[in-house]
Amino acid sequence: MNQPDGEFRDGMPFLGGAIWIDLLNSTLSPDGGATIVDFLEDDRAFARWCANANLAAKGPIASERRTAAALRDLLRPVFDQLAAGKPVSAQLIARINALLADAPFIRQIGRGADQPGYQLIEQPAGTPHRVVSRIAEDFAQFATEHEANRLKRCDNPACTMLFYDRGKNNRRRWCSAAVCGNRDKVANYRARKSRRDRP
């Protein structure tokens, strides 16, 4: 399955730059706090989120969803800790390691029957938490490689989106240039026009 493209897929944000940050962004407040949208609110919504994240949710979806929501709650304060260069708690590391031990795939090198050369083959390992262990794996890899100053919150004060700036110059300000960046441009244009139009 190829990962869907775009910052917004099926109305859900995938603009964090890492799947664990996209998990954090699976709850959002489009109006700055009055309304909360949770893309993991039920099993059907969770299955849609997984499909758009290119993560195969199979088996007991309800259990997987509850575990994903619990992991989201655990990782939420970690974003700010990593951004501030603070260490992650031993308790969280133990939880992530437990999820990694429940890895969803066994990786082996193999040769495809109709393809030249070698490839990495992943076999399902029959775990009940395939999605959550994939997210834990993404977080673990991220934690070993990230640059703290690239972890950012959208500059729009009414926006709750988080992201990792993978740009060469590390100048990204908005969760989405097309949404919050455009809103800022429009607001600045209107303010300038209003100043010019004053008698």
MDTraj code that builds the backbone (N, CA, C; nanometers):
import mdtraj as md
import numpy as np

residues = "MET ASN GLN PRO ASP GLY GLU PHE ARG ASP GLY MET PRO PHE LEU GLY GLY ALA ILE TRP ILE ASP LEU LEU ASN SER THR LEU SER PRO ASP GLY GLY ALA THR ILE VAL ASP PHE LEU GLU ASP ASP ARG ALA PHE ALA ARG TRP CYS ALA ASN ALA ASN LEU ALA ALA LYS GLY PRO ILE ALA SER GLU ARG ARG THR ALA ALA ALA LEU ARG ASP LEU LEU ARG PRO VAL PHE ASP GLN LEU ALA ALA GLY LYS PRO VAL SER ALA GLN LEU ILE ALA ARG ILE ASN ALA LEU LEU ALA ASP ALA PRO PHE ILE ARG GLN ILE GLY ARG GLY ALA ASP GLN PRO GLY TYR GLN LEU ILE GLU GLN PRO ALA GLY THR PRO HIS ARG VAL VAL SER ARG ILE ALA GLU ASP PHE ALA GLN PHE ALA THR GLU HIS GLU ALA ASN ARG LEU LYS ARG CYS ASP ASN PRO ALA CYS THR MET LEU PHE TYR ASP ARG GLY LYS ASN ASN ARG ARG ARG TRP CYS SER ALA ALA VAL CYS GLY ASN ARG ASP LYS VAL ALA ASN TYR ARG ALA ARG LYS SER ARG ARG ASP ARG PRO".split()
xyz = np.array([
    [0.0844, -0.1181, 0.0000],
    [0.0000, 0.0000, 0.0000],
    [0.0886, 0.1241, 0.0000],
    [0.0695, 0.2148, -0.0934],
    [0.1444, 0.3387, -0.0973],
    [0.0811, 0.4387, -0.0017],
    [0.1673, 0.5137, 0.0674],
    [0.1157, 0.6126, 0.1608],
    [0.0471, 0.7241, 0.0851],
    [-0.0726, 0.7630, 0.1283],
    [-0.1396, 0.8750, 0.0629],
    [-0.0551, 1.0007, 0.0754],
    [-0.0655, 1.0877, -0.0239],
    [0.0114, 1.2104, -0.0247],
    [-0.0702, 1.3240, 0.0339],
    [-0.0009, 1.4284, 0.0720],
    [-0.0671, 1.5506, 0.1142],
    [-0.0656, 1.5699, 0.2636],
    [-0.0782, 1.6968, 0.3030],
    [-0.0797, 1.7315, 0.4439],
    [-0.2101, 1.6888, 0.5105],
    [-0.3192, 1.6889, 0.4328],
    [-0.4485, 1.6491, 0.4854],
    [-0.5004, 1.5335, 0.4015],
    [-0.5295, 1.4232, 0.4676],
    [-0.5783, 1.3035, 0.3986],
    [-0.7119, 1.2649, 0.4596],
    [-0.8118, 1.2616, 0.3776],
    [-0.9460, 1.2274, 0.4239],
    [-0.9876, 1.3205, 0.5384],
    [-0.9429, 1.4464, 0.5296],
    [-0.9767, 1.5466, 0.6299],
    [-0.8923, 1.5437, 0.7558],
    [-0.7925, 1.4544, 0.7617],
    [-0.7089, 1.4403, 0.8807],
    [-0.5691, 1.4954, 0.8537],
    [-0.5085, 1.5623, 0.9531],
    [-0.3755, 1.6195, 0.9316],
    [-0.2634, 1.5153, 0.9431],
    [-0.1755, 1.5167, 0.8431],
    [-0.0534, 1.4370, 0.8455],
    [0.0596, 1.5293, 0.8017],
    [0.0924, 1.6227, 0.8889],
    [0.1887, 1.7264, 0.8554],
    [0.2979, 1.7382, 0.9612],
    [0.3045, 1.6407, 1.0509],
    [0.3979, 1.6474, 1.1633],
    [0.5421, 1.6174, 1.1293],
    [0.5668, 1.5504, 1.0177],
    [0.7036, 1.5149, 0.9816],
    [0.7508, 1.3856, 1.0454],
    [0.6688, 1.3232, 1.1291],
    [0.6972, 1.1929, 1.1911],
    [0.5625, 1.1357, 1.2333],
    [0.5471, 1.0057, 1.2216],
    [0.4162, 0.9469, 1.2487],
    [0.3757, 0.9630, 1.3953],
    [0.4717, 0.9635, 1.4872],
    [0.4348, 0.9811, 1.6284],
    [0.3814, 1.1225, 1.6520],
    [0.4320, 1.2212, 1.5775],
    [0.3789, 1.3579, 1.5891],
    [0.2416, 1.3648, 1.5223],
    [0.2235, 1.2915, 1.4127],
    [0.0905, 1.2838, 1.3518],
    [-0.0103, 1.2230, 1.4490],
    [0.0351, 1.1273, 1.5298],
    [-0.0539, 1.0714, 1.6331],
    [-0.0950, 1.1810, 1.7312],
    [-0.0010, 1.2662, 1.7732],
    [-0.0350, 1.3771, 1.8627],
    [-0.1351, 1.4705, 1.7968],
    [-0.1193, 1.4915, 1.6670],
    [-0.2088, 1.5800, 1.5924],
    [-0.3431, 1.5151, 1.5595],
    [-0.3645, 1.3917, 1.6064],
    [-0.4934, 1.3259, 1.5802],
    [-0.6036, 1.3798, 1.6702],
    [-0.5698, 1.4688, 1.7614],
    [-0.6691, 1.5529, 1.8282],
    [-0.6328, 1.6959, 1.7937],
    [-0.7315, 1.7736, 1.7579],
    [-0.7042, 1.9124, 1.7243],
    [-0.8215, 1.9982, 1.7649],
    [-0.7924, 2.1262, 1.7753],
    [-0.8949, 2.2237, 1.8090],
    [-0.8962, 2.3291, 1.6996],
    [-0.9882, 2.3185, 1.6035],
    [-0.9881, 2.4106, 1.4901],
    [-1.0215, 2.5545, 1.5265],
    [-1.0795, 2.5749, 1.6452],
    [-1.1183, 2.7109, 1.6833],
    [-1.0458, 2.7590, 1.8084],
    [-0.9292, 2.7011, 1.8354],
    [-0.8483, 2.7480, 1.9471],
    [-0.8883, 2.6955, 2.0840],
    [-0.9739, 2.5981, 2.0923],
    [-1.0032, 2.5365, 2.2209],
    [-1.1484, 2.5092, 2.2509],
    [-1.2405, 2.5761, 2.1845],
    [-1.3831, 2.5558, 2.2123],
    [-1.4313, 2.4190, 2.1660],
    [-1.3757, 2.3692, 2.0570],
    [-1.4152, 2.2405, 2.0008],
    [-1.2922, 2.1506, 1.9905],
    [-1.3067, 2.0259, 2.0291],
    [-1.1979, 1.9285, 2.0157],
    [-1.2435, 1.8216, 1.9174],
    [-1.1608, 1.7953, 1.8165],
    [-1.1864, 1.6887, 1.7200],
    [-1.0866, 1.5769, 1.7501],
    [-1.1361, 1.4561, 1.7665],
    [-1.0508, 1.3409, 1.7961],
    [-1.0669, 1.2384, 1.6843],
    [-0.9617, 1.2210, 1.6053],
    [-0.9677, 1.1272, 1.4936],
    [-0.9523, 0.9818, 1.5373],
    [-0.9370, 0.9584, 1.6674],
    [-0.9340, 0.8219, 1.7209],
    [-1.0554, 0.7969, 1.8098],
    [-1.1619, 0.8757, 1.7931],
    [-1.2745, 0.8728, 1.8864],
    [-1.3489, 0.7397, 1.8903],
    [-1.3474, 0.6648, 1.7807],
    [-1.4119, 0.5338, 1.7810],
    [-1.3341, 0.4423, 1.6863],
    [-1.3730, 0.3165, 1.6832],
    [-1.2978, 0.2172, 1.6060],
    [-1.2970, 0.2490, 1.4565],
    [-1.4078, 0.2982, 1.4066],
    [-1.4150, 0.3303, 1.2635],
    [-1.3217, 0.4468, 1.2288],
    [-1.3223, 0.5512, 1.3131],
    [-1.2345, 0.6666, 1.2916],
    [-1.0883, 0.6243, 1.3022],
    [-1.0585, 0.5378, 1.3974],
    [-0.9214, 0.4890, 1.4146],
    [-0.8759, 0.4105, 1.2915],
    [-0.9621, 0.3257, 1.2382],
    [-0.9274, 0.2491, 1.1177],
    [-0.9001, 0.3431, 0.9999],
    [-0.9785, 0.4512, 0.9871],
    [-0.9546, 0.5509, 0.8808],
    [-0.8205, 0.6208, 0.9015],
    [-0.7922, 0.6586, 1.0271],
    [-0.6659, 0.7257, 1.0560],
    [-0.5496, 0.6337, 1.0199],
    [-0.5585, 0.5079, 1.0589],
    [-0.4526, 0.4102, 1.0295],
    [-0.4323, 0.3950, 0.8789],
    [-0.5406, 0.3837, 0.8044],
    [-0.5310, 0.3684, 0.6589],
    [-0.4609, 0.4883, 0.5973],
    [-0.4930, 0.6082, 0.6440],
    [-0.4310, 0.7290, 0.5903],
    [-0.2877, 0.7466, 0.6373],
    [-0.2533, 0.6836, 0.7497],
    [-0.1155, 0.6853, 0.7988],
    [-0.0331, 0.5719, 0.7383],
    [-0.0964, 0.4896, 0.6543],
    [-0.0332, 0.3726, 0.5936],
    [0.0118, 0.2716, 0.6994],
    [-0.0720, 0.2558, 0.8007],
    [-0.0479, 0.1584, 0.9068],
    [-0.1618, 0.0571, 0.9035],
    [-0.1285, -0.0702, 0.8990],
    [-0.2303, -0.1742, 0.8877],
    [-0.2858, -0.2083, 1.0256],
    [-0.4096, -0.1701, 1.0494],
    [-0.4779, -0.2049, 1.1748],
    [-0.5563, -0.3324, 1.1514],
    [-0.5102, -0.4404, 1.2101],
    [-0.5789, -0.5692, 1.1942],
    [-0.5983, -0.6304, 1.3319],
    [-0.6881, -0.7236, 1.3399],
    [-0.7119, -0.7874, 1.4682],
    [-0.8074, -0.7058, 1.5531],
    [-0.7866, -0.7065, 1.6855],
    [-0.8807, -0.6387, 1.7761],
    [-0.8634, -0.4868, 1.7704],
    [-0.9392, -0.4215, 1.6835],
    [-0.9276, -0.2772, 1.6604],
    [-0.9530, -0.1985, 1.7889],
    [-1.0516, -0.2375, 1.8679],
    [-1.0860, -0.1620, 1.9890],
    [-0.9670, -0.1574, 2.0847],
    [-0.9012, -0.2700, 2.1041],
    [-0.7848, -0.2748, 2.1926],
    [-0.6703, -0.1912, 2.1366],
    [-0.6479, -0.2024, 2.0067],
    [-0.5423, -0.1248, 1.9408],
    [-0.5702, 0.0246, 1.9541],
    [-0.6946, 0.0652, 1.9348],
    [-0.7315, 0.2074, 1.9446],
    [-0.7085, 0.2598, 2.0857],
    [-0.7506, 0.1846, 2.1856],
    [-0.7307, 0.2277, 2.3245],
    [-0.5817, 0.2406, 2.3562],
    [-0.5020, 0.1476, 2.3070],
    [-0.3577, 0.1527, 2.3305],
    [-0.2955, 0.2714, 2.2583],
    [-0.3421, 0.3001, 2.1368],
    [-0.2916, 0.4157, 2.0611],
    [-0.3273, 0.5457, 2.1324],
    [-0.4493, 0.5561, 2.1834],
    [-0.4903, 0.6767, 2.2554],
    [-0.4083, 0.6939, 2.3834],
    [-0.3795, 0.5835, 2.4523],
    [-0.2967, 0.5907, 2.5735],
    [-0.1540, 0.6333, 2.5389],
    [-0.1015, 0.5810, 2.4274],
    [0.0328, 0.6212, 2.3849],
    [0.0348, 0.7691, 2.3488],
    [-0.0683, 0.8168, 2.2833],
    [-0.0794, 0.9591, 2.2491],
    [-0.0721, 1.0445, 2.3760],
    [-0.1450, 1.0036, 2.4802],
    [-0.1425, 1.0779, 2.6063],
    [-0.0035, 1.0759, 2.6700],
    [0.0651, 0.9623, 2.6600],
    [0.2006, 0.9510, 2.7146],
    [0.3002, 1.0395, 2.6394],
    [0.2851, 1.0466, 2.5063],
    [0.3812, 1.1188, 2.4243],
    [0.3557, 1.2690, 2.4168],
    [0.2352, 1.3128, 2.4507],
    [0.2029, 1.4551, 2.4366],
    [0.3024, 1.5458, 2.5115],
    [0.3310, 1.5226, 2.6406],
    [0.4276, 1.6102, 2.7083],
    [0.5714, 1.5903, 2.6604],
    [0.5983, 1.4779, 2.5974],
    [0.7342, 1.4476, 2.5511],
    [0.7764, 1.5419, 2.4392],
    [0.6812, 1.5860, 2.3578],
    [0.7138, 1.6789, 2.2492],
    [0.7855, 1.8014, 2.3046],
    [0.7281, 1.8616, 2.4088],
    [0.7887, 1.9810, 2.4680],
    [0.9194, 1.9488, 2.5395],
    [0.9268, 1.8310, 2.6004],
    [1.0522, 1.7910, 2.6672],
    [1.1655, 1.7791, 2.5660],
    [1.1381, 1.7126, 2.4542],
    [1.2410, 1.6975, 2.3509],
    [1.2773, 1.8330, 2.2908],
    [1.1767, 1.9188, 2.2681],
    [1.2020, 2.0514, 2.2113],
    [1.2893, 2.1353, 2.3034],
    [1.2765, 2.1140, 2.4339],
    [1.3556, 2.1879, 2.5320],
    [1.4894, 2.1196, 2.5612],
    [1.5146, 2.0067, 2.4955],
    [1.6395, 1.9347, 2.5171],
    [1.6436, 1.8590, 2.6487],
    [1.5256, 1.8340, 2.7086],
    [1.5190, 1.7619, 2.8360],
    [1.5123, 1.6118, 2.8119],
    [1.5621, 1.5326, 2.9063],
    [1.5558, 1.3872, 2.8891],
    [1.4143, 1.3336, 2.9065],
    [1.3880, 1.2259, 2.8385],
    [1.2594, 1.1565, 2.8488],
    [1.2640, 1.0696, 2.9739],
    [1.1510, 1.0578, 3.0425],
    [1.1473, 0.9821, 3.1684],
    [1.1771, 0.8338, 3.1453],
    [1.2345, 0.7725, 3.2483],
    [1.2633, 0.6288, 3.2429],
    [1.1346, 0.5489, 3.2283],
    [1.0262, 0.6006, 3.2868],
    [0.8965, 0.5321, 3.2769],
    [0.8497, 0.5266, 3.1312],
    [0.8630, 0.6381, 3.0590],
    [0.8218, 0.6390, 2.9187],
    [0.9126, 0.5484, 2.8361],
    [1.0425, 0.5539, 2.8622],
    [1.1364, 0.4667, 2.7892],
    [1.0981, 0.3204, 2.8091],
    [1.0624, 0.2829, 2.9314],
    [1.0224, 0.1444, 2.9592],
    [0.8962, 0.1083, 2.8815],
    [0.8013, 0.2019, 2.8740],
    [0.6763, 0.1767, 2.7991],
    [0.7046, 0.1603, 2.6508],
    [0.7883, 0.2480, 2.5963],
    [0.8248, 0.2383, 2.4540],
    [0.8969, 0.1069, 2.4278],
    [0.9886, 0.0690, 2.5153],
    [1.0615, -0.0569, 2.4972],
    [0.9686, -0.1781, 2.5037],
    [0.8663, -0.1709, 2.5884],
    [0.7689, -0.2811, 2.5946],
    [0.6934, -0.2918, 2.4631],
    [0.6586, -0.1774, 2.4041],
    [0.5893, -0.1785, 2.2748],
    [0.6821, -0.2263, 2.1635],
    [0.8099, -0.1906, 2.1717],
    [0.9062, -0.2362, 2.0709],
    [0.9276, -0.3870, 2.0801],
    [0.9199, -0.4407, 2.2007],
    [0.9333, -0.5860, 2.2176],
    [0.8155, -0.6580, 2.1541],
    [0.7057, -0.5857, 2.1372],
    [0.5846, -0.6394, 2.0756],
    [0.5801, -0.5987, 1.9281],
    [0.6979, -0.5937, 1.8644],
    [0.7105, -0.5453, 1.7265],
    [0.6203, -0.6231, 1.6321],
    [0.5615, -0.5537, 1.5342],
    [0.4645, -0.6182, 1.4471],
    [0.5238, -0.7012, 1.3348],
    [0.6539, -0.6907, 1.3135],
    [0.7123, -0.7610, 1.2003],
    [0.8445, -0.8261, 1.2376],
    [0.8706, -0.9349, 1.1738],
    [1.0029, -0.9969, 1.1776],
    [1.0698, -0.9580, 1.0472],
    [1.1866, -0.8975, 1.0543],
    [1.2557, -0.8527, 0.9336],
    [1.3642, -0.9522, 0.8956],
    [1.3677, -0.9839, 0.7670],
    [1.4681, -1.0755, 0.7144],
    [1.5106, -1.0282, 0.5771],
    [1.6332, -1.0606, 0.5404],
    [1.6773, -1.0299, 0.4052],
    [1.6374, -1.1465, 0.3156],
    [1.5922, -1.1139, 0.1974],
    [1.5478, -1.2185, 0.1062],
    [1.5642, -1.1749, -0.0369],
    [1.5338, -1.2647, -0.1244],
    [1.5424, -1.2362, -0.2664],
    [1.4051, -1.2598, -0.3268],
    [1.3517, -1.1567, -0.3903],
    [1.2210, -1.1697, -0.4520],
    [1.2254, -1.2636, -0.5708],
    [1.1192, -1.3400, -0.5895],
    [1.1147, -1.4376, -0.6984],
    [1.1249, -1.3714, -0.8348],
    [1.0624, -1.2550, -0.8511],
    [1.0620, -1.1906, -0.9821],
    [1.1406, -1.0593, -0.9838],
    [1.2247, -1.0371, -0.8808],
    [1.3036, -0.9142, -0.8757],
    [1.4511, -0.9476, -0.8558],
    [1.5381, -0.8783, -0.9289],
    [1.6809, -0.9013, -0.9086],
    [1.7274, -0.8396, -0.7767],
    [1.8343, -0.8900, -0.7207],
    [1.8917, -0.8342, -0.5989],
    [1.8178, -0.8784, -0.4737],
    [1.8565, -0.8190, -0.3631],
    [1.8013, -0.8548, -0.2328],
    [1.7100, -0.7439, -0.1814],
    [1.6213, -0.7808, -0.0933],
    [1.5306, -0.6831, -0.0337],
    [1.5017, -0.7233, 0.1098],
    [1.4541, -0.6254, 0.1861],
    [1.4150, -0.6515, 0.3234],
    [1.2706, -0.7002, 0.3226],
    [1.2482, -0.8174, 0.3766],
    [1.1147, -0.8775, 0.3792],
    [1.0614, -0.8688, 0.5211],
    [0.9385, -0.8224, 0.5343],
    [0.8755, -0.8132, 0.6645],
    [0.7605, -0.9127, 0.6720],
    [0.7638, -0.9932, 0.7740],
    [0.6585, -1.0921, 0.7947],
    [0.5771, -1.0537, 0.9174],
    [0.4443, -1.0568, 0.9107],
    [0.3647, -1.0279, 1.0301],
    [0.3997, -1.1236, 1.1420],
    [0.4118, -1.0694, 1.2631],
    [0.4511, -1.1508, 1.3781],
    [0.3323, -1.1842, 1.4686],
    [0.2119, -1.1526, 1.4266],
    [0.0933, -1.1919, 1.5020],
    [0.0720, -1.1152, 1.6311],
    [0.1195, -0.9927, 1.6397],
    [0.1026, -0.9135, 1.7605],
    [-0.0321, -0.8428, 1.7603],
    [-0.0917, -0.8197, 1.8762],
    [-0.2196, -0.7498, 1.8803],
    [-0.2068, -0.5981, 1.8644],
    [-0.0862, -0.5458, 1.8729],
    [-0.0672, -0.4015, 1.8664],
    [0.0276, -0.3628, 1.7537],
    [-0.0105, -0.3986, 1.6339],
    [0.0730, -0.3710, 1.5171],
    [0.0933, -0.2212, 1.4965],
    [-0.0131, -0.1441, 1.5017],
    [-0.0053, -0.0004, 1.4773],
    [0.0747, 0.0687, 1.5870],
    [0.0417, 0.0396, 1.7109],
    [0.1057, 0.1078, 1.8231],
    [0.2549, 0.0764, 1.8289],
    [0.2935, -0.0458, 1.8021],
    [0.4367, -0.0771, 1.8055],
    [0.5096, -0.0093, 1.6896],
    [0.4436, 0.0106, 1.5762],
    [0.5020, 0.0863, 1.4644],
    [0.5249, 0.2320, 1.5057],
    [0.4266, 0.2898, 1.5753],
    [0.4407, 0.4283, 1.6210],
    [0.5518, 0.4375, 1.7251],
    [0.5585, 0.3400, 1.8147],
    [0.6663, 0.3374, 1.9141],
    [0.8026, 0.3273, 1.8459],
    [0.8094, 0.2471, 1.7403],
    [0.9340, 0.2337, 1.6638],
    [0.9710, 0.3681, 1.5995],
    [0.8723, 0.4371, 1.5448],
    [0.8967, 0.5682, 1.4847],
    [0.9487, 0.6661, 1.5899],
    [0.8863, 0.6656, 1.7088],
    [0.9309, 0.7547, 1.8151],
    [1.0734, 0.7201, 1.8587],
    [1.1025, 0.5922, 1.8763],
    [1.2353, 0.5504, 1.9212],
    [1.3425, 0.5944, 1.8222],
    [1.3176, 0.5751, 1.6936],
    [1.4123, 0.6179, 1.5908],
    [1.4274, 0.7701, 1.5937],
    [1.3146, 0.8396, 1.6046],
    [1.3143, 0.9856, 1.6082],
    [1.3958, 1.0377, 1.7264],
    [1.3746, 0.9800, 1.8446],
    [1.4411, 1.0262, 1.9663],
    [1.5924, 1.0150, 1.9567],
    [1.6412, 0.9217, 1.8768],
    [1.7863, 0.9041, 1.8641],
    [1.8478, 0.9971, 1.7601],
    [1.7656, 1.0627, 1.6771],
    [1.8186, 1.1404, 1.5644],
    [1.7753, 1.2870, 1.5610],
    [1.6763, 1.3265, 1.6377],
    [1.6154, 1.4590, 1.6218],
    [1.7085, 1.5731, 1.6640],
    [1.6751, 1.6919, 1.6122],
    [1.7374, 1.8164, 1.6554],
    [1.6285, 1.8939, 1.7299],
    [1.6542, 1.9278, 1.8554],
    [1.5514, 1.9872, 1.9409],
    [1.4905, 2.1137, 1.8812],
    [1.5728, 2.1973, 1.8174],
    [1.5222, 2.3254, 1.7665],
    [1.4326, 2.3102, 1.6436],
    [1.4159, 2.1892, 1.5940],
    [1.3275, 2.1662, 1.4796],
    [1.1877, 2.1210, 1.5224],
    [1.1685, 2.0929, 1.6502],
    [1.0365, 2.0584, 1.7029],
    [0.9627, 2.1885, 1.7297],
    [0.8493, 2.2082, 1.6636],
    [0.7814, 2.3377, 1.6690],
    [0.6308, 2.3236, 1.6826],
    [0.5726, 2.4314, 1.7331],
    [0.4278, 2.4497, 1.7352],
    [0.3951, 2.5507, 1.6261],
    [0.2803, 2.5356, 1.5655],
    [0.2379, 2.6291, 1.4622],
    [0.2353, 2.7706, 1.5188],
    [0.2814, 2.8676, 1.4393],
    [0.2844, 3.0085, 1.4820],
    [0.1456, 3.0705, 1.4966],
    [0.0443, 3.0062, 1.4415],
    [-0.0919, 3.0560, 1.4588],
    [-0.1334, 3.0260, 1.6035],
    [-0.1551, 3.1297, 1.6870],
    [-0.1868, 3.1037, 1.8273],
    [-0.3163, 3.0245, 1.8488],
    [-0.4038, 3.0232, 1.7497],
    [-0.5287, 2.9477, 1.7623],
    [-0.5140, 2.8028, 1.7158],
    [-0.3970, 2.7676, 1.6625],
    [-0.3750, 2.6333, 1.6078],
    [-0.3045, 2.5459, 1.7106],
    [-0.3403, 2.4195, 1.7153],
    [-0.2806, 2.3255, 1.8107],
    [-0.1827, 2.2284, 1.7449],
    [-0.1565, 2.2442, 1.6155],
    [-0.0727, 2.1485, 1.5434],
    [0.0754, 2.1600, 1.5821],
    [0.1406, 2.0430, 1.5843],
    [0.2827, 2.0297, 1.6140],
    [0.3521, 1.9753, 1.4904],
    [0.4813, 2.0046, 1.4756],
    [0.5540, 1.9488, 1.3617],
    [0.7037, 1.9487, 1.3864],
    [0.7718, 1.8703, 1.3057],
    [0.9173, 1.8672, 1.3039],
    [0.9604, 1.9281, 1.1713],
    [1.0360, 2.0375, 1.1784],
    [1.0777, 2.1106, 1.0589],
    [1.1937, 2.0372, 0.9926],
    [1.1655, 1.9720, 0.8822],
    [1.2687, 1.8990, 0.8088],
    [1.3298, 1.9828, 0.6966],
    [1.2911, 2.1094, 0.6881],
    [1.3447, 2.1977, 0.5853],
    [1.4926, 2.2266, 0.6066],
    [1.5639, 2.2509, 0.4985],
    [1.7076, 2.2740, 0.5046],
    [1.7430, 2.3920, 0.5950],
    [1.6651, 2.4994, 0.5856],
    [1.6959, 2.6210, 0.6607],
    [1.6266, 2.6297, 0.7966],
    [1.5430, 2.5335, 0.8299],
    [1.4724, 2.5306, 0.9580],
    [1.3954, 2.6603, 0.9822],
    [1.3196, 2.7049, 0.8812],
    [1.2440, 2.8296, 0.8918],
    [1.0931, 2.8107, 0.8871],
    [1.0484, 2.6894, 0.8899],
    [0.9047, 2.6652, 0.8835],
    [0.8363, 2.7234, 1.0072],
    [0.7272, 2.7969, 0.9863],
    [0.6541, 2.8603, 1.0954],
    [0.5150, 2.8019, 1.1140],
    [0.4604, 2.7479, 1.0082],
    [0.3201, 2.7076, 1.0087],
    [0.3075, 2.5567, 0.9985],
    [0.2006, 2.5044, 1.0575],
    [0.1717, 2.3620, 1.0390],
    [0.1520, 2.3346, 0.8907],
    [0.0823, 2.4277, 0.8254],
    [0.0538, 2.4155, 0.6821],
    [0.0582, 2.5544, 0.6204],
    [0.1422, 2.5719, 0.5203],
    [0.1481, 2.7004, 0.4500],
    [0.0147, 2.7311, 0.3836],
    [-0.0552, 2.6252, 0.3400],
    [-0.1831, 2.6437, 0.2702],
    [-0.2962, 2.6825, 0.3646],
    [-0.2844, 2.6504, 0.4930],
    [-0.3924, 2.6804, 0.5868],
    [-0.3510, 2.7966, 0.6775],
    [-0.2711, 2.7697, 0.7790],
    [-0.2358, 2.8751, 0.8744],
    [-0.1453, 2.9813, 0.8115],
    [-0.0534, 2.9402, 0.7247],
    [0.0310, 3.0385, 0.6575],
    [-0.0505, 3.1330, 0.5717],
    [-0.1477, 3.0783, 0.5002],
    [-0.2346, 3.1607, 0.4160],
    [-0.3226, 3.2528, 0.5006],
    [-0.3727, 3.2026, 0.6126],
    [-0.4533, 3.2873, 0.7018],
    [-0.3721, 3.4073, 0.7492],
    [-0.2447, 3.3851, 0.7822],
    [-0.1583, 3.4940, 0.8272],
    [-0.1371, 3.5960, 0.7157],
    [-0.1147, 3.5480, 0.5937],
    [-0.0959, 3.6392, 0.4805],
    [-0.2198, 3.7241, 0.4572],
    [-0.3368, 3.6602, 0.4644],
    [-0.4624, 3.7324, 0.4440],
    [-0.4828, 3.8357, 0.5548],
    [-0.4553, 3.7974, 0.6804],
    [-0.4719, 3.8902, 0.7923],
    [-0.3765, 4.0086, 0.7789],
    [-0.2517, 3.9822, 0.7390],
    [-0.1545, 4.0909, 0.7206],
    [-0.1965, 4.1825, 0.6059],
    [-0.2463, 4.1232, 0.4976],
    [-0.2928, 4.2031, 0.3839],
    [-0.4079, 4.2945, 0.4259],
    [-0.5043, 4.2393, 0.4988],
    [-0.6193, 4.3191, 0.5431],
    [-0.5758, 4.4314, 0.6371],
    [-0.4808, 4.4031, 0.7244],
    [-0.4317, 4.5057, 0.8181],
    [-0.3627, 4.6172, 0.7413],
    [-0.2795, 4.5818, 0.6422],
    [-0.2120, 4.6845, 0.5624],
    [-0.3142, 4.7671, 0.4830],
    [-0.4109, 4.6978, 0.4240],
    [-0.5139, 4.7668, 0.3451],
    [-0.5951, 4.8604, 0.4331],
    [-0.6279, 4.8167, 0.5526],
    [-0.7046, 4.8998, 0.6449],
    [-0.6257, 5.0258, 0.6829],
    [-0.4947, 5.0126, 0.7047],
    [-0.4115, 5.1275, 0.7372],
    [-0.4044, 5.2249, 0.6208],
    [-0.3947, 5.1688, 0.4983],
    [-0.3873, 5.2555, 0.3776],
    [-0.5188, 5.3284, 0.3539],
    [-0.6297, 5.2626, 0.3857],
    [-0.7611, 5.3197, 0.3557],
    [-0.8083, 5.4226, 0.4585],
    [-0.7354, 5.4347, 0.5693],
    [-0.7763, 5.5328, 0.6702],
    [-0.7590, 5.6744, 0.6168],
    [-0.8538, 5.7642, 0.6482],
    [-0.8435, 5.9026, 0.6009],
    [-0.7318, 5.9774, 0.6730],
])
top = md.Topology()
chain = top.add_chain()
for i, resn in enumerate(residues, 1):
    res = top.add_residue(resn, chain, resSeq=i)
    for name in ("N", "CA", "C"):
        top.add_atom(name, md.element.get_by_symbol(name[0]), res)
traj = md.Trajectory(xyz[None], top)
